[in-house]
Amino acid sequence: MKKNTNRLRICVYNSSSNDLIFSSAANENIMSPLKKMISIYSNKPSELMSDTDYLKKSSKRDISEHFFDDIKEKAKKSFQASSSNFKNILIHNETERNNSYLTQRKDLIENDIRNKKILTIKRTTKSKEIVASLSKLTKNDIEKAWVIFYWIGHNIEYDTKSYFSGKSVSSLTMDVLRTGKSVCSGYAHLFQEFCDLIGLQCFLVSGTAKGLSFDTNKTESNHAWNLVKIDAVSYLMDSTWGAGHLRENEFIFEFNPFYFMVNPEHLIYTHFPEKSENQLLAKSRTMEKFINSVALEHFYFDYGIKNLNITEKKLVVLDEVTLFCEDENNLVYLATVKKNGTELEGYTWIERAKNKVKIIAQFPCKGNFELLVFAKRLDSQKTYHKLFSYDISVQRDNGSAKGFPMTYKHFEESECFLYEPKTQSLKINTKVRFDIKIKNCLEAYVIIGEKWNNMTKTSKECHFHGDFLIDSNKVTIYGKFQEGKNNWGLVQYEVRN
């Protein structure tokens, strides 16, 4: 008999409203949660339960493909015996559903032909006409949600003038469409109305977001986004953040599909809904944890970074902090330390060993600092994108903090690993050992003043070392990667007396 190890879920629907009453993970011991579900439903027939309230981990043991057909019939009879106010019981294969959703989402984002057609639909004050045109481009509910999200993200501008002046902005759909501008509440209400017109079940979500107006001392709501139910599954959307971003108080249209059906485990780092069930998490988080957590920017997830070792926003350290994370996409990282908004050069160091990344930050004195971390793809010519930042309180003066040497972009791009020296400055008239690994490097040199000193290559892994006298105030490590081509600067040191 064929076996099925996929995760499944049983869902119960109300007969009159077709609303999902509740759902629970299903396994071979399903009669126990079923009895609990039936008991709850019988005692509270009018209450609409969240579809995460009774979600439980399903067993990973093999289940017969016919098991749930039998159990569904038994479940129907049990519900009919307890209450007639139900419509149907469905079994969802969660693994197949999630894989299908991810595939569909990717296809939607990459469907340039349809996306160009969406952009041909002009903005007017007649929402029904806009939605009717959008609907013609769709075949299912996920596509309906996408065309709405995409259209709003390219047609509605964030009203920065009203926002920064404190002027009240109308959230009425007609006003948003007439002006082509609004703030988050206008985006969310427009998204909801378009969903209603196209036949999607959509709700307004209010809560706290770590945007411009976020204040750790205030917990009242400052943002609005949406929750959409498709095939009994809830998804989160933020068309405001999906439309673009602010740069020096000016709105920049830069459509971002990350906030379309965004993973709840990712969104919770920047969005905290008033109602905990709208987190869509198996275990809801508290406001305290949300406030104290670092805001992971969407690029952190877009780049596939994971396993960040410190997720608290505010850190208290003696004089140094070390971060670890992982990625599989060969990213290039950049970190910087700021004090009172001024960048301090030479106080961060980044090392990579295969997919593991280590970021070290030193602080020269007591006080409050900000540590910011950025990244970009190795093959990208674009600027670095912010991943996260920390507020750091340093408890002691670090007289021994010598900082780190300056590295050039080829240091990261060539996946260099510097063993020594890692100090920012070297002492004049001393002999110093240099030890560095440089990927795909043919030759390496330590240039002291005008003198080129060849380093010894000791392994196939392009490991170079050498001991040299520091008799000039300029020291740089260079590497040659192709015959007949220029050498590239990798590391530069200061020299002190």
N, C-alpha and C positions, 0 to 999 in steps of 0.2 A: 504493500500500500504506500502511496506517495506521502511523504512527510512535509510538513510546513513549519518552518522555524520562525516565520515572520511574526512581528508583534501585531496583535489585533485588538480592536476596541469595539465594545457594544454600545449603541446609541439608542435612546428612546425619544420619540417625538410626540408632541401634543397633537390631538386630533383636530382641534379647531384652528389653532394658530400655525401649525406646522413648525413651531419652535422646538429646538433641541432642549429637552428637559434636563438631561444630564447624560454623561457617558462614563464608562469605566473600562480600564484595560481588561482584556479577557484572557483567561487561561483555562487549563483543564480543571481547575477548582472553581469554575465560574459560578456555580450555584450559590456559593457563599456570598460573594459580592452582589449577586442578583437578588438574593433574599434581603440584603441590606438596602439595596436600591428600591425594591418593591415596598419595603416597610416605610422608607422615607417618603416615597411618592404617595403612598396610601394616606399617610398622616398629613402631608402637605400638598394636596393635589393642585393647588393654585399657584404654587411657588415655582418660579423658573430658576433652576439650578445652573450654575456655571458648568461649562463642559470640562473644567479642570478641577472642580471641587472634589470629585471622587476618583480622580485619575490615580491609578496605582501601577507599580511596576509589574509587567506581565512576566510569566515564567518563560524561560528560554528553552524549556524542554520541548521535544518534538510533539506536534499536535496533528492528529489525523485530519485530512482535508474535509472529511465528512462530519467531524466532531461538531463544528459550529452550525452546520445545517440542522443537526439534531437539537442542539442546545437552543437555537433560535426558536424552533417550534415550541419547545418546553417553556421558553421565556415568554412567548406570546400568550400561551395558555395561563401562565402564572399572572401576568399583568391583567389579562381579561378577568381573572378571578378576583383580583384586588381592586381594579378600577377600569371602567370602560373608556375613560377619557385619555386615550392614547391613540396615536395614528399607526405607528410602525416601529419595528425594531430592525436596525441595520447593523451589519458587521463590516467594519472598515479595516482593511489591511494597512496598518500605519506605515510599514516599511515601504510598500509599493506606493502608497499615497505620497509620502515625503519625497521619494525618488522622482515620482512623476511631477510633483510640484516644482522641484529644483530644475528639472529638465525644461518644463514649460516656462518657468521664470527666465531661464537663460535664453530660450528661443525668443521670447517676447522682447527682451532687451536687444537682441542682435538682429531682429527683423527690421532691417533698414527700409524695406519697401513699404511696409505698413506704417512705420513711424513717420516716414515722409508724407504719407497720405493724411496722417493725423494733423500734421502741421498745415495742411491746406484748408482745414476747417477754421474759418475766421471767427473771431470773438464778436458776439452780438449780445444784446440784452435778452434774447429769447433762448432760455436754457433748454426748452424742449426741442428746439430745432438743432441746437448743438449736439445734444445727446442722441437725437435720432440719426444724425450724420455719423457720430462715433459708433453707434450700435451697428451700423451697416458694415463696419470693419471687423466685427467680432463673430466668433462661433461658439464661445463658451463663457462661463462666468469669470474665469481668471483673465481672459482677454478683455472682458468688459471693464474689470477693475484697472487693468493696465492702460487702456486707451484714455480713461478718465484721468488717471494719475499723470500720464504723459502730456495730455493736452493742458491740464492746469499748470504743470511744471514749465511749460513753454509760453504760457499766455498771461499768467498773473504775476505781477511784480510786487515785491514786498514794499510796503509804503513806509519808507525810512523817514520821510519828512514828518509824517504824522506821529510815527513812533517816538522819534527823538524830541519832538515838540510837546509830547504828552497829549496831543489832540485825539479825541475819541474818533474811532473809525467804525463805520457801519459794516456789519457782518452779513447784511442781507444780500442774497444772491444777485438781485438786480443791480445793486450798487457796486458789487465787486465786478460784475461783468461790464457795467457801464464805464467804470474808471480803469479797469484792468489792474487795479491795485488793492491791496488789503494787508492785514496782519494775520497772525496764525488763526484766529477765530474765523476770519473770512474764508481762508483757505479750507479749513475743516468743514465749515457749513456748506461751502460750495461743493466740496467732494461728496458730502453726505447727500445733498439734493440731487446731484448727478447720479449717484448710486440708486437713489429711490426711483428716479425716472427711468433708469435702464434695467431696474428689476433686481438690484442687489440689496441684501440686508446689511445696512451700515449704521454705525453708532458713533457719536461724538465722544471723544475721550479727553478729559481735562486733567491737568496735572502739572508737575514741575519739570522743567527741562533746563539743562546746563548750557543755556545760551547767554546772550548779553545781559539779560536782567536777572540772572541767577545770583542769589545771595545766600551764603551758607547760614546766615542768621535769620533768614526768612523762609518759611516752608509753604506759604500759600501758593496756589496755582498761578503759573505764568505762561502757560502754553496750552495748545489744543491740537489734537491729531485724531486719527480715526481707527476704528476696528471694523473689519468687514468679515462676514461669515459666508464662506463658500463651501458647499457640500458638507455642512455641519462642522466645519473647522474654522476657527477664528484666526484672522491675520491682522497685523498692525501696519498702518500706513502713515507717513507724515509728508504730506504734499508741500508743506511750507519749507522744510529742510531739503526736500527733494528738488525744489525749484532753483536754489542757488544759495549764495552766502553774502555776508557783508564784508566789505573791505573799506576801511576808513570811513565808516558810516554811509557808504554807498552800496546799494544792492547790485550784485553781479549775477546775471542769469548764468547758471552753470548746472544744468540738469544732472541729478544724482539718483540713479535707480536703486542705490543702497536702501533707501527708505521706502521702497515698494515691497510689501510683504516681508518686512525686515524680521530677522530672527529675534525673538523676544529675549534670548540670552545675551544678545548684543545690544539691543536698544535700552536695556535696563541700566546701562552705565551712563546714559544721558537723559532718559525719560522716565519719570516716576508718576504713574497715574494715581488719581485720588482713590479710586477703587482698586483694591489689591487684585481682584479677579482679572482686571484688565492688564495685568503684567503678563498673563499667559504663561506663567512659570509653574512648574510642579511644586516648588517651594517658594512662596512669595518673600520678597525682601522688605525690610523696614526702611522708613524714611531716614533714620539715623545711618544705616549702612549705605544708603544711596548718597547722602551728603558727604560721608567720609570716604567714599570710593573715588578713585581717579577716573576722570572722564576719558574713556577710550574712544578716540576719534574713529570715524568710519574707515579710514585708511588702515587702521590696525587690523580690522577684520578683512578688508578688501585684499590686503597683502598676505593674508593667511598667517599672521603672527599669532603665537599662542604661548601659554605657560609663563606669562609675566609673573615674576616671583613676588613683587610688591604691588598691591592694588589699593593701598590706602593713599589718599590724596595728600594728607599732611604728615610729614615725617619729622621726628626728632632724632638727630644723630650727633655723634661727637664731632667728627670732622670729615667723614667720608661716607659714601653710600655706594653699594654695588647692586646693579640690576642684572637679571638674566631673562632671556626670552628665547624663543625658537621660531624659525621660519624655514620653508622649503623652497623659497622663490629667489634665493640669491640676492637679497636686498643689500643696499648700501645705506648705512646708518650715519646719523649726525646727532651730536648732543652738545648742548651749550648750557652754561651756568650764567644766571643773571642776578644782579643785586641792584635793587631800586631801579629796575628797568634797563640797566647798563650791562652789556655782555662782558664777561670776564674770559679772556682767551687763555687757553692752555690748561684748563682745569677739568677736562673730561677726556676719557680714553675708551676706545671701543676695540674689542677683540672678537674674532669669529673663528670657531673651530667646527667646520662642516655646517650643520644647521643650527648650532648653538651660538648665541650672541651674549657677550658680556660687556656691560657698560659701567665704567667707574667714574665717579665724580668726587673731586676733592674741593674743600672750601678753605680759603686762606685765613678766615677769622670768624669770631662769633657773629651771630646775627641771622637775619632771614634772607633766604635765597630762593630762586626758582630754577628748577632743572627741567629743561625741555628736550624731548627726543623726537627726531624726524627720521624719515626714510624715503627711499625711492628705489625703483627697480634698477638693476645693474645696467640694463641696456637702454634705459630711459635718459633722454636729454633734458627732461623736465626738471623743475625745481623739486627740492625735498618737500615732503608733506608731513605735517605734524601728526604724531601718534598719540602722545600723552604728555602731561607735565605734572610736576610735584611742587608743593610748597614745603620748603625745608628749613627747619630751625636748627642752627648749628650751635652746639653747647660750649665749645672751647676753641680758643685760638690755636691754630695749627702752625706753629713756627717751623715745623719740618715739612710743611706742604710745599713742595718744589714745583708742583704742576707737572704737565706732560708735554712732550715735544709736539711741535706742529706737524700735521700730516697733510699731504696733498691728496687730491681726489684719486690718483692712481694707487695710493696705498690701500684704500678700501676696494677699489675695482680689481686690483690684482690679488685680493684676499691675502694681504700681508699679515704676518704675525711677528711682532717685535718682542724679543725676549729681553734684550738689554741694549743700551740704557733707556729707561722709561721716564727719566727726569727731564724737565723742561730745559734746564741749563747744565752745561758741563764746565768744569774748572780748568782754567788755562794752565798749560805746562804740566798736565797730568796724562798718564796713559790710561786709555779707556777701552774696554772690550765692547765690540759691536756684534750683535747676534740677531739675525733676522731671517724669516722664511718668506720667500717671494714666489708666488705661483707663476709658472711658465717664464721664469726669468733666466736669461742666458748668462749674464754677468752682473755683478753688483759692486758699487764703489762707495767709499766714504771720501767725500771731497772736503778737505780741510784747507781753507784759504783758497789757493789756486792749485793745490796738489791733489791729484787723483790717486787714491789708494785702493788697489784691487782687494776685494774680500775673497776669502777661500770658500769654494763651493764644496760641501761635504756629503751631499746625498742627492738622489734623484728627485727628492721633494723640493729642490731648490732652496736648500738651507745654506746660508752664507754667514761667515763670521770673520773677525780679525781684531787685532789689538793695535791701536794707533795713538800717537802722541798728539794731544790737542795743543797746537802752537799757533793758532789763529782764531780770530773771533767769529769765524763763519764755518759751520759744519753741516753738511747735508748728505743724506744717503740717496744715491741714484741707482736705477736699474736699467739694463738693456734687455728688451724683449724680442727684438728682431734684428738680424744682421743688416747693417747699412742704414738703420733707422736711428732716430734721436733717442737719447737716454731720457728717462722720466724721473723727475724728482719725487721722492717718497716721504722722507722724514727730514725735518730741519730742527736744529738745536740752537739755543742761545749759548754764549760763552761768557763766563764771569771770571773776574780776577780772584 
